[in-house]
Amino acid sequence: MKSQNKFRLAIFLPLAMGLSPWLMGCSANLNDNCLNPKAPCFVADTTPVTVVSSVPASGASIQNINEIQKVQFSRPVHGADNPASYQFSGAGTLTVSAVTKIDDTTYALTVAGSMSMGTITLSFPGVVAWGGVAVSGTASWVGAGVWQPSGGAVLAMTKQDGILYLGGSFTYFGPSTGGGVPIDTATGTLSPVPFVNGYIYAVQSDGAGGWFIGGSFTKVGTETRNNLARINADGTLNPWSPNANGDVNAILFEAGIVYVGGVFTNVGGQARNRIAAIDATTGLATAWNPSANADVWVLTAGSGVIYAGGGFTNIGGQLRNRIAALDTATGSATAWNPNANATVYTLGIDVGVIYAGGDFTTIGGQARGRIAAIDASTGSATAWNPNANATVYTLGLDSGVVYAGGAFTNIGGQPRSKIAAIDTATGLATAWNPNATGGGLTVWALTVSAGIVYAGGEFANIGGQARSSLAALDASTGLATAWNPNPNKIVYALKNNAGRIFAGGDFTSMGGQARNRLAALDSNGALTAWNPGADGAVYALASQTGVIYAGGQFLNIGGQARNKIAAIDTTIGSATGWNPNASAAVWVLTAGSGVIYAGGEFTTIAGQPRSNIAALDVSTGAATAWSPNANGTVATLVLDAGLVYAGGSFATIGGQARSRIAALDSSTGLATAWNPNATGSVSTLALASGLVYAGGAFTNIGGQARNKIAAIDASTGMATTWNPNANNTVNCLAVASGAVYAGGQFNMIGGQMRMYAAALDASTGLGTAWNPLSVNIISTILVDNNRVYAGGQNALLVVEK
């Protein structure tokens, strides 16, 4: 019997194997699993395939193309692993450059191109289910524009003829880039990379067109990356994440290993004191473990060794003062021991010589002022002795020259301000003299490529030109080239890679322009040439054809002396002859019929006594007879049908006791009977559909308990049931399309967690899905067509409604 069974099995198995496609197609659930259309059991599944979810969620606001990462379908599909199966439309020129399959329904997308403000839609023309059923539906997001004013805040906005005019306390305006960005060496064009939320101190090429970055940060884009990350050549974030628990100051990439130095004590999943070797693929620490007892600032590679400099006195198992050579196999310190008496910040390697810069005054057995050449065999200092009079932070080597940057004013026997070229034979400074001046006056980073010396640091002028913290200098003449990316803060690290310079630092914007407290953006979000400049903060803006009215704390604006209030020509940016001359700050301006209403802290304006509120003729600047005479600051004004609603910190206005909010007759200036009586300051007012929306610091208004925000009946002065209940001050309001947009200092409003900005249903007061995720307190908000502009401290966020 056993032999017969074997015989039967021998016949059946080949037959079954030959029929296996048919058998597989005829498994239990025909619709889901009959994958062979030629099989008799095949029944096409006509159930629509839908998009179940996406990351970020469909409808979300996004600020970077690298946030578009993942799509999940309702059932298994085919064609989804082909980039050509996806199509973007809407705001920007986006494509899917690569796809990674996560499982049968979920795919991760690598997105390339550029994104602009507006709706972005992803459709799936090449993705189908078995049986040919196409995907039903799309995924869509809202592209947000983020501008990075620095030096202060955006405090006021107005729009005229498609141009957005901005006022505030800022001194620079540029795109929000975060602390690192690649820059084309020919054009200065920026390549998009995810926003780094802290400082970058070290950059190294990854050999594949991308970069390793290190510093003091916790996020890259939307992903957690503690102090170490890898950026791919296409600008996307690599999964590599060694997770250092302290700052990373130095990165070196050699033979598939990323050597890192800094102040960390754990990295790559292992305890590592300030120095480690990380696998470039896995992000895990190798067994190499020199263990330094203090900061490591620089790493460079020699033949079979890694040279390290820093503030340590013990490394690689040996006493080594601030400089050492470590065996690449064992991590042990070699016998090489130059023994510096103070910190080594930078190292450069040449044939048989290691150049060192730092704070030391002795090294290699010789007195050497902060810069030296060390014999690579003996560890002794050579005769080369440029003798800098202050710290050397960075070195670059090229064709018989050592370029040095730092805090010095004399080096190589010559006066040289922060940057110099030193002859490798004589140790004397060459005639090359870019002469950095202004700013914090330190050159922190140098890299040399194709006859150009790129310098980063804290300076305002270099190479004979105004250059803020980053410049390209001709290696022959020392003059600055036209290349001028213009970051808003310090550059600490530079690395050249395939025609791009990756700059890292504590900047948050690259590619902007100096704009002193006034700026304008065109309809595409680009900074215009309009540049009136003010010497003090601009708190208020109002628009009339061809003119922008400005109020604030300035004494000069648009090239003219103007006390706290002025009119600026929209074409040339010059102050017009309109000159009311306020005695103190102007906080708010509103354009009426033939007049500009002004509120603030002044006691005289246009030569007349006016207590904190006035009406000014739009042609002459003269004060009209209208004089409500508020006894405290007027912070907000809105107009409606013969009324001027006012808010602030006053207790009397228009001849009546009115606590912080009032309605004034636009002809007489007298307060009407309308009296909501707020218990705290009113910072902002907005009107819609018979309601006055108020925001501020109050806890009671219109006879009701209302925290920081309320809707007041325009007839009775009583608060309605609308009650978003903000947990902190509301600074600004705007009403559009059934929603009340609010900005301020809150993180809870309308029953939702909302950081500083929210949209509230105008009927219920509940928070809508609109959530721009601002990281800055919002001071001013403007809604125009489909866009919401929200400005605040060091930020301007532009998001679709």
Buried (B, 14 or more C-beta within 10 A) or exposed (E): EEEEEEEEEEEEEEEEEEEEEBBEBBEEEBBBBBBBEEBEEBEBBEBEBEBEBBBBEBBBBBBBBBBBBBBBBBBBBBBBEEBEBBBBEBBBEBBBEBBEEEEEBBBEBBBBEEBBBBBBBBBBEBBBBBBEBBBEBBBBBBBBBBBBBBBBBBBBBBBBEEBBBBBBBBBBBBBBBBBBBBBBBEEBEBBBBBBBBBBBBBBBBBEEBBBBBBBBBEBBBBBEBBBBBBBBBBBBBBEBBBBBBBBBBBBBBBEEBBBBBBBBEBBBEBEBBBBBBBBBEEBEBBEBBBBBBBBBBBBBBBEEBBBBBBBBEBBBBBBBBBBBBBBBEBBBBBEBBBBBBBBBBBBBBEEEBBBBBBBBEBBBBBEBBBBBBBBBEBBEBBEBBBBBBBBBBBBBBBEEBBBBBBBBEBBBBBEBBBBBBBBBEBBBBBEBBBBBEEBBBBBBBBBBBEEBBBBBBBBBBBBBBBBBBBBBBBBEBBBBBEBBBBBBBBBBBBBBBEEBBBBBBBBBBBBBBBBBBBBBBEEEBEBBEBBBBBEBBBBBBBBBEEBBBBBBBBEBBBEBEBBBBBBBBBEEBEBBEBBBBBBBBBBBBBBBEEBBBBBBBBEBBBEBEBBBBBBBBBEEBBBBEBBBBBEBBBBBBBBBEEBBBBBBBBEBBBEBEBBBBBBBBBEBBBBBEBBBBBBBBBBBBBBBEEBBBBBBBBEBBBBBEBBBBBBBBBEBBBBBEBBBBBEBBBBBBBBBEEBBBBBBBBBBBBBBEBBBBBBBBBEBBBBBEBBBBBBBBBBBBBBBEBBBBBBBBBBBBBBBB
